Each structure stands twice: as structure tokens, then as C-alpha cells.
């Protein structure tokens, strides 16, 4: 059974290095794990920046619109409530 994708907002502005693009940034931090397609292999959970998470989750077509609306932040806040 394939496990679902994890995409959530961890915290407000902080200094960290994005594990996907390798740049050091001062911004919100996100946790991301892609879908598990192979049963024996579990993908690593990464802490990544806003640009990378929206690129991975939404691709090219809806990325800018979703980023302006703050889709992932809203989903995380509704799941916590």
C-alpha cells in the first residue's frame, strides 16, 4: 500500500539550509516526503524551502497561484485545528 505525501508548514522565519536545492535561506520551513511507490523503499523526509515545496507539489501550471494563496499553510493550519 502506497503511503501518502507529507507536505506541511513547520515554522515561521528561521535560518536553515534547504535539503533539496542546497541554498541557505531565512524563511519559513516546510516538511516534505513524496509518495511511496515502491513497497520496500521509504523516501526520506526533507526540510525544504517554500519555492521547492510548491514546485514539487504543484508543478508548473498552478504553482504561482497556489503560492500567492498560501495553500499549504492553510492546509496545515486546518489539520492542526
Beta strands, then each sheet from edge to edge (+ up, - down):
strand 1: 6-17
strand 2: 24-33
strand 3: 46-48
sheet 1: 1+ 2- 3+
end
